[in-house]
Amino acid sequence: MKIAAFDIGGTSLKMACVTPDGQIIKQQSASVGDSDGKQILQQMHDWLKKNPDCGGIAVSAPGHVNPHSGLISMGGAIRHFDNFNLKQWLEQMSGLPVSIENDANCVLLAEKWLGSAQHLQDFLCLTIGTGIGGGIYANGSLIRGGRFRAGEFGYMFSERPGAEVPNNSTMNKVCTLKVLRERYAEFTQRSWEEVSGEEIFEGYDAQNPLCLRLVNAFYDDICTGLYNLINIFDPTHIFIGGGITSRCGFINELLSHMAWLGQRDTIIQCATHKNDAGLLGATYHFICQKNPIQ
């Protein structure tokens, strides 16, 4: 049996057909303009029509996701999905069994299933994308929290808010790639859409003073969050996912900043499956519904 897997992001939708042993046999990505939820639903519908031999649907979705009922109480980057039951909608549309899980939890589950965490009992995942997401695996279990909001690392303060709006001092507002692009764009008097992360890091590698300052602050803010997480959860490992991990040398640069904080026991490394992690974790969650691991 093949499973139709979807990984919903703020700027793209990943779609795949995956076997129960984790082989991705067909894959496609579609852009999402303005985080348009209706566009996402249409693209999912079209993918299922093109792949009628799939026997189930597995979804990785941003925000606060109830994996039992399928209700998304807060859609994260896709605000059209606030208070929307995506599981129910897909079941009614397709007639297939559906599972849904938070996107960062899916990255964590992929690491547990087919990555470097197969034999670990206490580890975290942190994803750096449009926002900062996280997953917690503690004492041998996935931790979701009483309202399915556990692991929202992006809402941690990276600095004391002072008299500013508190949300402006969270990791989501300080150390995402979008924020890095916005800051660089402000200094160069361009729109942030015109600026790529690659351009900024090329400047960083070339010792451009502006890029050095911005990227060093970016790393320091991530490390502040990691420092707090290490002292709260005492994980043996932290796996980091997101587009930033495709940068050669990312982990070494991050670790050089972490060294200043004195954290040397916790192993920090990139998530194994990079851009495929959400698809694989969603598939694993689907498979585990009949034999739950949590």
Beta strands, then each sheet from edge to edge (+ up, - down):
strand 1: 2-8
strand 2: 12-18
strand 3: 24-31
strand 4: 54-61
strand 5: 64-65
strand 6: 71-74
strand 7: 84-85
strand 8: 98-102
strand 9: 123-128
strand 10: 132-138
strand 11: 141-143
strand 12: 237-241
strand 13: 267-270
sheet 1: 3+ 2- 1+ 4+ 8+
sheet 2: 5+ 6- 7+
sheet 3: 11+ 10- 9+ 12+ 13+
end
